[in-house]
Amino acid sequence: MEDNNNKNTIYSDNQQVKEEKPQIKSISGLYKNWFLDYASYVILERAVPHLTDGLKPVQRRILHAMKRLDDGRYNKVANIIGYTMQYHPHGDASIGDALVQLGQKNLLIDMQGNWGNILTGDNAAAPRYIEARLSKFALDVIFNPKTTYWKQSYDGRNKEPINLPVKFPLLLTQGVEGIAVGLASKILPHNFNELIDCSILHLQGKSFEIFPDFLTGGMTDVSKYNDGLRGGKIRVRARLTKTDKKTIAITEVPFGKTTGSLIDSIISANDKGKIKIKRIDDNTAENVEIIVELATGISPDQTIDALYAFTDCEISISPNACIISNERPEFIGVSQILRNSADNTMVLLRRELEIRRDELNEDWHFSSLEKIFIENRIYLSIEDCETYESIIETINKELLPYKPDLRREVTREDIIRLTEIRIKRISKYDAFKAEKHLLNIEEELKKVEFHLANIVEYSINYFKNIKEKYGKTFPRCTEIRSFDVIEATRVVVNNEKMYINRTDGFIGTSLKKDEFLFDCSDIDDIIVFRRNGTYMVTKVSSKSFVGQHILHIAVWLKNDDRTIYNSVYLDGKSGYAYAKRFAVKAITRDKEYNLTQGKPNSRSLYFSANTNGEAETLKVTLKPRQRLRKLFFEFSFSSLSIKGRSANGNIMTRNAIHRVVLKEKGESTLGGRKIWFDHTVLKFNDEERGTYIDEFHSGERIIVITKKGEYCLYPIDLSIRFEEDIARVEKFDAHKIYSVVFYDAGQKYYYLKRFIAEETEKPLGIIGANKDSTMNLVLDEKMPRIKVVFGGRDKNRPAEIIDVSEFIAVKGYKARGKRLTTYNVNAINRLDPIVTESEIAKFEDEKKKQQGVLFEVSRPESEKTLFD
């Protein structure tokens, strides 16, 4: 017996007592070994998916259990969880959560009941109330016992698959996220059809590229995806649309976010003063619908940018493709994962064909033996046999003449099977049916052999069949596009007020008893110029010291090359007056700079800040002295070039100055502002991205014509965000005539109209009020031509060429226009205009009558072609 208190072993035989010494273990290294064992277990058996089938162990066991339970009907989730616990050594909660997540991906599991909502974040109902079964897709591509390798379950009572024979890139379709010990895996979901297309491209030896696709929709910028490897990043945005000037609708949410978390982030940004909204309503049901009502006077375009900058309407996701391969974690890109999946699918298909070939050969062999045995009445030769062994030997002897015609040796097991054929089977044997069965086997064998010889083409056809069968239910949900970089300081609303105490030299948002300066935001920078010629940039704060004798203070924007500072300063050493023009594009915060040469007693005589590079004219009065005849002169800053902030400037006068005053405000010397339109982000820019529009001066505007038949004029505002239905965007010309071809859905005919765009700040319709009407062409040539091609029952009618200026006169934008034809139309195409001298003269007269405007048109040659 054993005494647990003193750890001594007592032997009753011969009354001898033997004391056993306790074993001593060193604790050094134990933590290292135990930790490695635990970490390896979590990595291999819990958190990270396997490369072969793309499943975590718990997911594999759930699918295996559901296959064992599958009878075509739904099963209670609680029953599935309990059945899965035969294979999974952990609790029911982890199985239930994994099962719900699998179901919410809408791929492998056919669900019934309340399974929660990935859009709102609502949880699924209790397992006893919801049901599930395997989807048809899962039954088609995941299971095949003949190609599955098995192992013992954790308790040795059951068998479970080592890997499921998945013939599809399941890992990339579903995506996965898991946190292990010391590493994590995050593989984003991709589009079903795109993965099939890329698998086919790989099998064809072609290159491919895949990008994420999320069930929640939204938009994504994948320019830094890096094939899903560590260090990559994608930006995902909610889909925001302007319903009117006071309302923004959110119709899709970013991946990983819910309507609740998105609304919370918007409310938080509003509470912090980053945005200004009046109210927010969540009308989400089957589809996302969040309505954001803006405060009075707030720009919806600026608010959309602010929502992307300060809320979860835009998030960054960093993928980290980690999988288990060869019993160890590996980091490989999603492209390589897809290649491995496609190759593995081809291997599984080959194995299935080989198994089928062996089955057919076996079927042919025994069917041939049976045919020989019955048709040649070999069974009669065993009537005189007295022992079982003699029966086997007799049959084997009788089969000897026929063995050369067989495809393999006749084994004892084959003969035993022949002896087990019943008399009823022999009596009803149909030789013609048996021969037909053999021919069918041989025909199928030829197909199998052909597929094995052309396994790549067979695999490609397999993927095509999967796409044709299931692809329609998996369209791309997330739009791939490039995002613009939103500068927070340009879109944040003014949530603070700036005050100044000029006597003490303090500025801040808390000095409410002192002089009010302007509205600003809490993330703005403030630039301050002082009379002694120094300046600095500082962050908005409740109270900070900037010095006395302040000349100018304003919000400063980094890289602003349109704001130009004009300055006249006195050099303390030489006594000369210098003039300079400069911009402050970049600067170190809270560092003091000098717009003078930094000499003692230098000071500023005149200073102005010009937001568009204006150059004013000054009147300079000099101090009287002997032999100085001219005490007054004018100086224009337009004579100076704009240089860097550290430049000394030009000497304006060597005489002592009594006073410098503004005589006349000037025009901008920066010239027109060149504007581009980026069709990717649907915004204007001055950074040469997209299509060049034109050079714009003060007051000039842009006209935008949309595909739904509206036009509107816009100022040069880089924050304006447009919808995707833009048909034409260009510089507004008050004299330009537009010709529009459109289909009137109410009248069911094609119409042609010509009009001059009127100035407007709100969209105006040009194709009528029927929402089903469509615009076909927008032309702006002086003498446009179109070609009408007929179709339907009028398809044999010759095409008609129409000279637009002769067909219809210029009218207002509200006019319906003139019907083109009553015949069925197949297409309406634009033709290059042919302009003659007489036609130009006629065009001039027509324009004079419409607008009373005289303009010159150069006389071309007798005939000339005008292009866009």
PyMOL commands that set and color helices and strands:
alter all, ss='L'
color gray80, all
select helices_A, chain A and resi 13-15+30-47+57-69+77-84+92-104+136-141+145-147+170-174+192-203+226-228+259-271+300-310+334-375+378-382+388-405+412-419+423-427+431-453+455-473+488-491+637-639+792-794+804-807+837-851
alter helices_A, ss='H'
color red, helices_A
select strands_A, chain A and resi 9-10+17-18+75-76+109-112+131-134+149-152+159-163+176-179+184-187+219-221+234-237+239-244+247-252+277-282+290-294+314-317+322-325+328-331+479-480+496-501+506-508+515-520+525-530+534-539+544-545+550-556+564-570+577-582+593-594+603-610+617-622+632-636+642-643+650-653+657-664+673-678+683-685+691-696+702-706+710-714+726-731+737-744+749-756+764-765+774-779+785-790+800-803+818-819+825-831+834-836+863-865
alter strands_A, ss='S'
color yellow, strands_A
deselect
rebuild
show_as cartoon
